[in-house]
Amino acid sequence: MRSSRLPLVGLALVVALTACDGFGQQQPPAVIVDPTTDPTWVDHIAPLMDAYCNTCHAVPAARGVPEDFRLDVFEDTDILGAATMAQDSLDTMEGTGRPMPPRDEPQMADSEIALFARWVEIGTPYDTSDLAGGQ
């Protein structure tokens, strides 16, 4: 009788472990923003980069990413920053070729890609002081 319970206990343990936060790969929370707000690096885009891109596009670079292409920084220094690479990044996010993030990583929601596209469209503002009217 005791041995017939053992598989059930093991199954319960597997179910409990897989339901715990931190077990396996988790999808980052979507960045929620009022659609009438113009996105800025500080408030909207940097958190997206942290959630989806900086595993590879930061220091140290990973998965073959060039050391001089980083998405954890806004401006160029001795490397290409997110503002300069914004259109290329958007083209890659929206493209059908080699997708970014890679398919085996959590993916951006369509609304997050649209937010990034809006940021590019309005000129990649760093913060609200860069927006027309200084919101």
Secondary structure by P-SEA (a helix, b strand, c coil): ccccaaaaaaaaaaaaaaaccccccccccccccccccccccccccaaaaaacccccccccccccccccccccccccccccccccaaaaaaaaaacccccccccccccccaaaaaaaaaaaaaccccccccccccc
